[in-house]
Amino acid sequence: MKTIEELFLPIDALEQEQRRTGEMIEEFEEERGYFVHKFLKIKNELFSENKTIIIRKHRRFAHYPLHSHQFMEFNYMLKGRSKQIVNGEEVILEEKQVLLLDSNSQHELYPLGENDLLINFLFKTSDINLSAFKRIDSEHIGLTYDFLMNTVLSKDYYENHLLLDLKDNQEIQDTFEQMIREFYFDKRLCNEVLNAFSQVLFLQLSRVYHAQLSHIYGTNSSTSNVLLILRRIEENAKDISLQELAAELGYNRNYLSNLIKKETGKNFKQLVIEQRLHEAHHLLLTTNISIDTICEYVGFTNRTQFYKKFNELFNASPQNVRSMR
């Protein structure tokens, strides 16, 4: 059986012509409008009546002009690299990275070389966009997500593209490959299987997104320091102490306490309690462990305090959360 790279590396006739001329060859109806309006608006009509997902290799050797689309698009860099402009910002997509593009984002691509393989995943769906994608699993994700959403990113903040690194996530690479094989070999129930895979893919990518929050948004030293502190609390909320954290990070205990309060608006103890509650919320939804055991496991010695704090944070009792499964 051919590998995915072996499937896509051969240069087809259209790519040969693009390499010869250096100019894009139109592939579907919407592209013809470019030469009149100098801007492409690719609409949902691109999808056939029974297809909600399209997967295709981005043709090499020619510049793809500025465009937008009505659907969500993932650019998966299978091999090599791709230089792109997304909403006026230059993006370099490296091998085994994926660029998530919301509908209506403006996008153009520089020519790919012979050994560059960029795979486009197009999703005709109104149920998922980047805002909804980032909220998947957010209720029990932890302190870094809360901090970024409530402090760094204002309520008016809108993001229409997102770059994720998948080099260390073989399971997501495998999901992309399975979807490609399903689409290109057109098996029975192909569309149904692809839709099921897409739900798995969104969940897997959301997990990566939340794991990479510090890297994605830690663009200044102040934010990076706070995210590092919050990550440490997330990783060891059951046993962590302010003294130990200060020693690990090389801070004076009082300085660290004041820094946490200044940057998050909460003290160290409050953050630890919140993280324990996030972990309890997750366990309630994903396990059959008794509520009393969960309470003790995440670090609460006082059951009354656990129930009170849980209600305050989630506006629901542990029993109510468990019943949502």
DOLUMDO-729880 format. One record per residue (C-alpha): residue number from 1; chain; x, y, z. Coordinates in steps of 0.02 Angstrom, whole numbers. Layout:
! DOLUMDO-729880
<node resi="NUM" chain="A" c1="X" c2="Y" c3="Z"/>
...
//
This chain:
! DOLUMDO-729880
<node resi="1" chain="A" c1="0" c2="0" c3="0"/>
<node resi="2" chain="A" c1="65" c2="172" c3="-46"/>
<node resi="3" chain="A" c1="108" c2="295" c3="89"/>
<node resi="4" chain="A" c1="16" c2="461" c3="88"/>
<node resi="5" chain="A" c1="175" c2="547" c3="29"/>
<node resi="6" chain="A" c1="192" c2="424" c3="-115"/>
<node resi="7" chain="A" c1="12" c2="460" c3="-160"/>
<node resi="8" chain="A" c1="39" c2="647" c3="-174"/>
<node resi="9" chain="A" c1="221" c2="671" c3="-227"/>
<node resi="10" chain="A" c1="199" c2="629" c3="-413"/>
<node resi="11" chain="A" c1="178" c2="787" c3="-517"/>
<node resi="12" chain="A" c1="12" c2="784" c3="-610"/>
<node resi="13" chain="A" c1="-26" c2="868" c3="-775"/>
<node resi="14" chain="A" c1="-95" c2="1028" c3="-698"/>
<node resi="15" chain="A" c1="59" c2="1045" c3="-587"/>
<node resi="16" chain="A" c1="172" c2="1018" c3="-736"/>
<node resi="17" chain="A" c1="85" c2="1161" c3="-824"/>
<node resi="18" chain="A" c1="96" c2="1272" c3="-669"/>
<node resi="19" chain="A" c1="281" c2="1234" c3="-655"/>
<node resi="20" chain="A" c1="306" c2="1278" c3="-838"/>
<node resi="21" chain="A" c1="209" c2="1443" c3="-831"/>
<node resi="22" chain="A" c1="222" c2="1490" c3="-647"/>
<node resi="23" chain="A" c1="37" c2="1536" c3="-653"/>
<node resi="24" chain="A" c1="-113" c2="1462" c3="-565"/>
<node resi="25" chain="A" c1="-228" c2="1353" c3="-669"/>
<node resi="26" chain="A" c1="-412" c2="1370" c3="-625"/>
<node resi="27" chain="A" c1="-485" c2="1212" c3="-549"/>
<node resi="28" chain="A" c1="-665" c2="1258" c3="-507"/>
<node resi="29" chain="A" c1="-795" c2="1387" c3="-551"/>
<node resi="30" chain="A" c1="-761" c2="1513" c3="-412"/>
<node resi="31" chain="A" c1="-579" c2="1532" c3="-463"/>
<node resi="32" chain="A" c1="-629" c2="1605" c3="-631"/>
<node resi="33" chain="A" c1="-691" c2="1760" c3="-541"/>
<node resi="34" chain="A" c1="-515" c2="1805" c3="-488"/>
<node resi="35" chain="A" c1="-464" c2="1870" c3="-656"/>
<node resi="36" chain="A" c1="-613" c2="1989" c3="-657"/>
<node resi="37" chain="A" c1="-622" c2="2045" c3="-475"/>
<node resi="38" chain="A" c1="-442" c2="2009" c3="-417"/>
<node resi="39" chain="A" c1="-514" c2="1926" c3="-262"/>
<node resi="40" chain="A" c1="-588" c2="1753" c3="-240"/>
<node resi="41" chain="A" c1="-739" c2="1718" c3="-132"/>
<node resi="42" chain="A" c1="-755" c2="1529" c3="-127"/>
<node resi="43" chain="A" c1="-932" c2="1479" c3="-79"/>
<node resi="44" chain="A" c1="-1013" c2="1323" c3="-10"/>
<node resi="45" chain="A" c1="-1067" c2="1276" c3="-187"/>
<node resi="46" chain="A" c1="-894" c2="1200" c3="-200"/>
<node resi="47" chain="A" c1="-964" c2="1051" c3="-103"/>
<node resi="48" chain="A" c1="-1073" c2="926" c3="-194"/>
<node resi="49" chain="A" c1="-1244" c2="889" c3="-122"/>
<node resi="50" chain="A" c1="-1189" c2="736" c3="-23"/>
<node resi="51" chain="A" c1="-1015" c2="795" c3="28"/>
<node resi="52" chain="A" c1="-981" c2="895" c3="186"/>
<node resi="53" chain="A" c1="-792" c2="870" c3="185"/>
<node resi="54" chain="A" c1="-669" c2="894" c3="41"/>
<node resi="55" chain="A" c1="-486" c2="843" c3="51"/>
<node resi="56" chain="A" c1="-364" c2="891" c3="-85"/>
<node resi="57" chain="A" c1="-180" c2="920" c3="-117"/>
<node resi="58" chain="A" c1="-137" c2="1103" c3="-142"/>
<node resi="59" chain="A" c1="-58" c2="1113" c3="-315"/>
<node resi="60" chain="A" c1="126" c2="1160" c3="-318"/>
<node resi="61" chain="A" c1="232" c2="1284" c3="-418"/>
<node resi="62" chain="A" c1="111" c2="1432" c3="-428"/>
<node resi="63" chain="A" c1="53" c2="1574" c3="-317"/>
<node resi="64" chain="A" c1="-126" c2="1555" c3="-255"/>
<node resi="65" chain="A" c1="-207" c2="1727" c3="-248"/>
<node resi="66" chain="A" c1="-293" c2="1816" c3="-105"/>
<node resi="67" chain="A" c1="-459" c2="1734" c3="-65"/>
<node resi="68" chain="A" c1="-585" c2="1695" c3="70"/>
<node resi="69" chain="A" c1="-713" c2="1557" c3="90"/>
<node resi="70" chain="A" c1="-880" c2="1522" c3="173"/>
<node resi="71" chain="A" c1="-819" c2="1363" c3="258"/>
<node resi="72" chain="A" c1="-686" c2="1315" c3="384"/>
<node resi="73" chain="A" c1="-519" c2="1256" c3="313"/>
<node resi="74" chain="A" c1="-372" c2="1162" c3="388"/>
<node resi="75" chain="A" c1="-204" c2="1170" c3="299"/>
<node resi="76" chain="A" c1="-102" c2="1018" c3="350"/>
<node resi="77" chain="A" c1="83" c2="1025" c3="304"/>
<node resi="78" chain="A" c1="119" c2="843" c3="266"/>
<node resi="79" chain="A" c1="295" c2="875" c3="202"/>
<node resi="80" chain="A" c1="408" c2="1028" c3="178"/>
<node resi="81" chain="A" c1="349" c2="1205" c3="216"/>
<node resi="82" chain="A" c1="230" c2="1337" c3="152"/>
<node resi="83" chain="A" c1="237" c2="1526" c3="157"/>
<node resi="84" chain="A" c1="65" c2="1605" c3="171"/>
<node resi="85" chain="A" c1="-17" c2="1772" c3="207"/>
<node resi="86" chain="A" c1="-167" c2="1760" c3="324"/>
<node resi="87" chain="A" c1="-265" c2="1920" c3="357"/>
<node resi="88" chain="A" c1="-110" c2="2023" c3="316"/>
<node resi="89" chain="A" c1="5" c2="1921" c3="429"/>
<node resi="90" chain="A" c1="146" c2="1813" c3="360"/>
<node resi="91" chain="A" c1="135" c2="1632" c3="419"/>
<node resi="92" chain="A" c1="265" c2="1497" c3="389"/>
<node resi="93" chain="A" c1="186" c2="1326" c3="400"/>
<node resi="94" chain="A" c1="316" c2="1194" c3="440"/>
<node resi="95" chain="A" c1="307" c2="1006" c3="417"/>
<node resi="96" chain="A" c1="178" c2="922" c3="530"/>
<node resi="97" chain="A" c1="96" c2="1086" c3="577"/>
<node resi="98" chain="A" c1="-85" c2="1132" c3="541"/>
<node resi="99" chain="A" c1="-160" c2="1302" c3="505"/>
<node resi="100" chain="A" c1="-343" c2="1320" c3="555"/>
<node resi="101" chain="A" c1="-435" c2="1451" c3="454"/>
<node resi="102" chain="A" c1="-605" c2="1516" c3="504"/>
<node resi="103" chain="A" c1="-735" c2="1558" c3="373"/>
<node resi="104" chain="A" c1="-710" c2="1729" c3="291"/>
<node resi="105" chain="A" c1="-525" c2="1738" c3="336"/>
<node resi="106" chain="A" c1="-420" c2="1814" c3="196"/>
<node resi="107" chain="A" c1="-283" c2="1702" c3="134"/>
<node resi="108" chain="A" c1="-152" c2="1684" c3="-3"/>
<node resi="109" chain="A" c1="-13" c2="1558" c3="-31"/>
<node resi="110" chain="A" c1="160" c2="1572" c3="-108"/>
<node resi="111" chain="A" c1="215" c2="1436" c3="-230"/>
<node resi="112" chain="A" c1="257" c2="1267" c3="-157"/>
<node resi="113" chain="A" c1="414" c2="1174" c3="-210"/>
<node resi="114" chain="A" c1="423" c2="998" c3="-280"/>
<node resi="115" chain="A" c1="448" c2="919" c3="-109"/>
<node resi="116" chain="A" c1="316" c2="1024" c3="-20"/>
<node resi="117" chain="A" c1="151" c2="936" c3="13"/>
<node resi="118" chain="A" c1="9" c2="1041" c3="83"/>
<node resi="119" chain="A" c1="-159" c2="956" c3="107"/>
<node resi="120" chain="A" c1="-320" c2="1058" c3="118"/>
<node resi="121" chain="A" c1="-462" c2="995" c3="227"/>
<node resi="122" chain="A" c1="-623" c2="1090" c3="192"/>
<node resi="123" chain="A" c1="-771" c2="1075" c3="312"/>
<node resi="124" chain="A" c1="-947" c2="1128" c3="261"/>
<node resi="125" chain="A" c1="-1020" c2="1153" c3="434"/>
<node resi="126" chain="A" c1="-1101" c2="1290" c3="533"/>
<node resi="127" chain="A" c1="-1077" c2="1196" c3="697"/>
<node resi="128" chain="A" c1="-892" c2="1230" c3="718"/>
<node resi="129" chain="A" c1="-785" c2="1386" c3="707"/>
<node resi="130" chain="A" c1="-629" c2="1439" c3="798"/>
<node resi="131" chain="A" c1="-725" c2="1514" c3="943"/>
<node resi="132" chain="A" c1="-825" c2="1355" c3="969"/>
<node resi="133" chain="A" c1="-670" c2="1250" c3="940"/>
<node resi="134" chain="A" c1="-575" c2="1339" c3="1079"/>
<node resi="135" chain="A" c1="-719" c2="1315" c3="1200"/>
<node resi="136" chain="A" c1="-720" c2="1125" c3="1180"/>
<node resi="137" chain="A" c1="-681" c2="1051" c3="1351"/>
<node resi="138" chain="A" c1="-650" c2="1226" c3="1421"/>
<node resi="139" chain="A" c1="-752" c2="1203" c3="1580"/>
<node resi="140" chain="A" c1="-622" c2="1090" c3="1657"/>
<node resi="141" chain="A" c1="-467" c2="1135" c3="1558"/>
<node resi="142" chain="A" c1="-383" c2="1236" c3="1695"/>
<node resi="143" chain="A" c1="-303" c2="1398" c3="1748"/>
<node resi="144" chain="A" c1="-206" c2="1446" c3="1591"/>
<node resi="145" chain="A" c1="-363" c2="1442" c3="1485"/>
<node resi="146" chain="A" c1="-461" c2="1544" c3="1613"/>
<node resi="147" chain="A" c1="-320" c2="1671" c3="1628"/>
<node resi="148" chain="A" c1="-300" c2="1695" c3="1441"/>
<node resi="149" chain="A" c1="-485" c2="1706" c3="1403"/>
<node resi="150" chain="A" c1="-523" c2="1824" c3="1547"/>
<node resi="151" chain="A" c1="-365" c2="1928" c3="1560"/>
<node resi="152" chain="A" c1="-257" c2="1928" c3="1404"/>
<node resi="153" chain="A" c1="-392" c2="1910" c3="1272"/>
<node resi="154" chain="A" c1="-526" c2="2042" c3="1290"/>
<node resi="155" chain="A" c1="-710" c2="2004" c3="1261"/>
<node resi="156" chain="A" c1="-697" c2="2089" c3="1091"/>
<node resi="157" chain="A" c1="-546" c2="1987" c3="1039"/>
<node resi="158" chain="A" c1="-578" c2="1890" c3="879"/>
<node resi="159" chain="A" c1="-457" c2="1766" c3="804"/>
<node resi="160" chain="A" c1="-488" c2="1691" c3="633"/>
<node resi="161" chain="A" c1="-335" c2="1581" c3="613"/>
<node resi="162" chain="A" c1="-232" c2="1471" c3="726"/>
<node resi="163" chain="A" c1="-68" c2="1376" c3="702"/>
<node resi="164" chain="A" c1="-40" c2="1212" c3="796"/>
<node resi="165" chain="A" c1="116" c2="1103" c3="801"/>
<node resi="166" chain="A" c1="79" c2="916" c3="783"/>
<node resi="167" chain="A" c1="257" c2="849" c3="774"/>
<node resi="168" chain="A" c1="238" c2="758" c3="940"/>
<node resi="169" chain="A" c1="58" c2="704" c3="910"/>
<node resi="170" chain="A" c1="62" c2="546" c3="807"/>
<node resi="171" chain="A" c1="-119" c2="507" c3="843"/>
<node resi="172" chain="A" c1="-178" c2="666" c3="754"/>
<node resi="173" chain="A" c1="-60" c2="634" c3="609"/>
<node resi="174" chain="A" c1="-140" c2="461" c3="597"/>
<node resi="175" chain="A" c1="-315" c2="537" c3="599"/>
<node resi="176" chain="A" c1="-270" c2="653" c3="455"/>
<node resi="177" chain="A" c1="-198" c2="506" c3="359"/>
<node resi="178" chain="A" c1="-351" c2="398" c3="389"/>
<node resi="179" chain="A" c1="-463" c2="538" c3="327"/>
<node resi="180" chain="A" c1="-357" c2="559" c3="171"/>
<node resi="181" chain="A" c1="-365" c2="373" c3="132"/>
<node resi="182" chain="A" c1="-552" c2="370" c3="161"/>
<node resi="183" chain="A" c1="-581" c2="516" c3="44"/>
<node resi="184" chain="A" c1="-465" c2="464" c3="-97"/>
<node resi="185" chain="A" c1="-514" c2="282" c3="-104"/>
<node resi="186" chain="A" c1="-699" c2="325" c3="-95"/>
<node resi="187" chain="A" c1="-753" c2="180" c3="14"/>
<node resi="188" chain="A" c1="-933" c2="138" c3="54"/>
<node resi="189" chain="A" c1="-1009" c2="259" c3="181"/>
<node resi="190" chain="A" c1="-860" c2="373" c3="148"/>
<node resi="191" chain="A" c1="-949" c2="534" c3="197"/>
<node resi="192" chain="A" c1="-1019" c2="461" c3="357"/>
<node resi="193" chain="A" c1="-849" c2="393" c3="408"/>
<node resi="194" chain="A" c1="-765" c2="560" c3="367"/>
<node resi="195" chain="A" c1="-892" c2="653" c3="473"/>
<node resi="196" chain="A" c1="-856" c2="536" c3="619"/>
<node resi="197" chain="A" c1="-669" c2="559" c3="596"/>
<node resi="198" chain="A" c1="-691" c2="748" c3="590"/>
<node resi="199" chain="A" c1="-772" c2="747" c3="763"/>
<node resi="200" chain="A" c1="-623" c2="649" c3="830"/>
<node resi="201" chain="A" c1="-504" c2="768" c3="742"/>
<node resi="202" chain="A" c1="-585" c2="923" c3="818"/>
<node resi="203" chain="A" c1="-571" c2="847" c3="992"/>
<node resi="204" chain="A" c1="-390" c2="795" c3="966"/>
<node resi="205" chain="A" c1="-342" c2="967" c3="899"/>
<node resi="206" chain="A" c1="-433" c2="1053" c3="1042"/>
<node resi="207" chain="A" c1="-329" c2="951" c3="1163"/>
<node resi="208" chain="A" c1="-169" c2="1007" c3="1074"/>
<node resi="209" chain="A" c1="-230" c2="1188" c3="1073"/>
<node resi="210" chain="A" c1="-256" c2="1190" c3="1260"/>
<node resi="211" chain="A" c1="-87" c2="1105" c3="1288"/>
<node resi="212" chain="A" c1="-1" c2="1238" c3="1181"/>
<node resi="213" chain="A" c1="-88" c2="1391" c3="1253"/>
<node resi="214" chain="A" c1="71" c2="1453" c3="1338"/>
<node resi="215" chain="A" c1="167" c2="1445" c3="1175"/>
<node resi="216" chain="A" c1="28" c2="1519" c3="1068"/>
<node resi="217" chain="A" c1="-10" c2="1671" c3="1177"/>
<node resi="218" chain="A" c1="147" c2="1693" c3="1281"/>
<node resi="219" chain="A" c1="214" c2="1830" c3="1169"/>
<node resi="220" chain="A" c1="282" c2="1944" c3="1305"/>
<node resi="221" chain="A" c1="387" c2="1904" c3="1457"/>
<node resi="222" chain="A" c1="254" c2="1956" c3="1582"/>
<node resi="223" chain="A" c1="122" c2="1843" c3="1507"/>
<node resi="224" chain="A" c1="248" c2="1701" c3="1484"/>
<node resi="225" chain="A" c1="297" c2="1709" c3="1668"/>
<node resi="226" chain="A" c1="117" c2="1703" c3="1727"/>
<node resi="227" chain="A" c1="76" c2="1559" c3="1610"/>
<node resi="228" chain="A" c1="226" c2="1463" c3="1675"/>
<node resi="229" chain="A" c1="166" c2="1489" c3="1854"/>
<node resi="230" chain="A" c1="-10" c2="1434" c3="1810"/>
<node resi="231" chain="A" c1="55" c2="1281" c3="1719"/>
<node resi="232" chain="A" c1="151" c2="1228" c3="1874"/>
<node resi="233" chain="A" c1="-6" c2="1244" c3="1979"/>
<node resi="234" chain="A" c1="-105" c2="1145" c3="1851"/>
<node resi="235" chain="A" c1="23" c2="1006" c3="1851"/>
<node resi="236" chain="A" c1="30" c2="984" c3="2040"/>
<node resi="237" chain="A" c1="-123" c2="1066" c3="2117"/>
<node resi="238" chain="A" c1="-147" c2="930" c3="2245"/>
<node resi="239" chain="A" c1="19" c2="953" c3="2334"/>
<node resi="240" chain="A" c1="97" c2="1117" c3="2275"/>
<node resi="241" chain="A" c1="146" c2="1252" c3="2401"/>
<node resi="242" chain="A" c1="189" c2="1433" c3="2372"/>
<node resi="243" chain="A" c1="359" c2="1408" c3="2454"/>
<node resi="244" chain="A" c1="404" c2="1262" c3="2341"/>
<node resi="245" chain="A" c1="345" c2="1353" c3="2185"/>
<node resi="246" chain="A" c1="445" c2="1509" c3="2230"/>
<node resi="247" chain="A" c1="601" c2="1403" c3="2258"/>
<node resi="248" chain="A" c1="578" c2="1311" c3="2092"/>
<node resi="249" chain="A" c1="556" c2="1472" c3="1993"/>
<node resi="250" chain="A" c1="691" c2="1568" c3="2086"/>
<node resi="251" chain="A" c1="574" c2="1697" c3="2163"/>
<node resi="252" chain="A" c1="558" c2="1767" c3="2337"/>
<node resi="253" chain="A" c1="400" c2="1695" c3="2415"/>
<node resi="254" chain="A" c1="320" c2="1865" c3="2448"/>
<node resi="255" chain="A" c1="368" c2="1929" c3="2275"/>
<node resi="256" chain="A" c1="287" c2="1778" c3="2193"/>
<node resi="257" chain="A" c1="130" c2="1798" c3="2297"/>
<node resi="258" chain="A" c1="115" c2="1982" c3="2247"/>
<node resi="259" chain="A" c1="151" c2="1943" c3="2064"/>
<node resi="260" chain="A" c1="13" c2="1811" c3="2057"/>
<node resi="261" chain="A" c1="-112" c2="1930" c3="2137"/>
<node resi="262" chain="A" c1="-64" c2="2074" c3="2022"/>
<node resi="263" chain="A" c1="-72" c2="1974" c3="1860"/>
<node resi="264" chain="A" c1="-222" c2="1861" c3="1893"/>
<node resi="265" chain="A" c1="-324" c2="1958" c3="2021"/>
<node resi="266" chain="A" c1="-323" c2="1803" c3="2132"/>
<node resi="267" chain="A" c1="-208" c2="1741" c3="2267"/>
<node resi="268" chain="A" c1="-110" c2="1578" c3="2261"/>
<node resi="269" chain="A" c1="-233" c2="1483" c3="2369"/>
<node resi="270" chain="A" c1="-381" c2="1533" c3="2262"/>
<node resi="271" chain="A" c1="-293" c2="1473" c3="2105"/>
<node resi="272" chain="A" c1="-248" c2="1306" c3="2183"/>
<node resi="273" chain="A" c1="-428" c2="1279" c3="2237"/>
<node resi="274" chain="A" c1="-494" c2="1323" c3="2064"/>
<node resi="275" chain="A" c1="-376" c2="1201" c3="1981"/>
<node resi="276" chain="A" c1="-427" c2="1063" c3="2100"/>
<node resi="277" chain="A" c1="-609" c2="1099" c3="2057"/>
<node resi="278" chain="A" c1="-571" c2="1092" c3="1870"/>
<node resi="279" chain="A" c1="-492" c2="921" c3="1896"/>
<node resi="280" chain="A" c1="-641" c2="863" c3="1998"/>
<node resi="281" chain="A" c1="-759" c2="922" c3="1861"/>
<node resi="282" chain="A" c1="-662" c2="820" c3="1733"/>
<node resi="283" chain="A" c1="-663" c2="663" c3="1841"/>
<node resi="284" chain="A" c1="-849" c2="678" c3="1872"/>
<node resi="285" chain="A" c1="-881" c2="675" c3="1685"/>
<node resi="286" chain="A" c1="-755" c2="542" c3="1636"/>
<node resi="287" chain="A" c1="-752" c2="415" c3="1778"/>
<node resi="288" chain="A" c1="-866" c2="321" c3="1896"/>
<node resi="289" chain="A" c1="-761" c2="364" c3="2049"/>
<node resi="290" chain="A" c1="-868" c2="416" c3="2196"/>
<node resi="291" chain="A" c1="-885" c2="601" c3="2231"/>
<node resi="292" chain="A" c1="-807" c2="581" c3="2405"/>
<node resi="293" chain="A" c1="-656" c2="493" c3="2329"/>
<node resi="294" chain="A" c1="-637" c2="628" c3="2197"/>
<node resi="295" chain="A" c1="-646" c2="761" c3="2332"/>
<node resi="296" chain="A" c1="-502" c2="681" c3="2425"/>
<node resi="297" chain="A" c1="-404" c2="637" c3="2268"/>
<node resi="298" chain="A" c1="-395" c2="816" c3="2203"/>
<node resi="299" chain="A" c1="-336" c2="881" c3="2373"/>
<node resi="300" chain="A" c1="-487" c2="932" c3="2477"/>
<node resi="301" chain="A" c1="-491" c2="876" c3="2658"/>
<node resi="302" chain="A" c1="-653" c2="967" c3="2696"/>
<node resi="303" chain="A" c1="-805" c2="898" c3="2601"/>
<node resi="304" chain="A" c1="-914" c2="1047" c3="2645"/>
<node resi="305" chain="A" c1="-787" c2="1168" c3="2572"/>
<node resi="306" chain="A" c1="-774" c2="1060" c3="2415"/>
<node resi="307" chain="A" c1="-962" c2="1064" c3="2383"/>
<node resi="308" chain="A" c1="-974" c2="1250" c3="2420"/>
<node resi="309" chain="A" c1="-828" c2="1299" c3="2307"/>
<node resi="310" chain="A" c1="-884" c2="1182" c3="2168"/>
<node resi="311" chain="A" c1="-1057" c2="1261" c3="2166"/>
<node resi="312" chain="A" c1="-982" c2="1436" c3="2162"/>
<node resi="313" chain="A" c1="-868" c2="1398" c3="2014"/>
<node resi="314" chain="A" c1="-983" c2="1293" c3="1904"/>
<node resi="315" chain="A" c1="-1154" c2="1350" c3="1965"/>
<node resi="316" chain="A" c1="-1199" c2="1166" c3="1985"/>
<node resi="317" chain="A" c1="-1174" c2="1031" c3="2114"/>
<node resi="318" chain="A" c1="-1055" c2="884" c3="2085"/>
<node resi="319" chain="A" c1="-1208" c2="771" c3="2073"/>
<node resi="320" chain="A" c1="-1284" c2="880" c3="1937"/>
<node resi="321" chain="A" c1="-1121" c2="880" c3="1837"/>
<node resi="322" chain="A" c1="-1108" c2="691" c3="1849"/>
<node resi="323" chain="A" c1="-1287" c2="673" c3="1784"/>
<node resi="324" chain="A" c1="-1237" c2="768" c3="1625"/>
<node resi="325" chain="A" c1="-1131" c2="622" c3="1562"/>
//
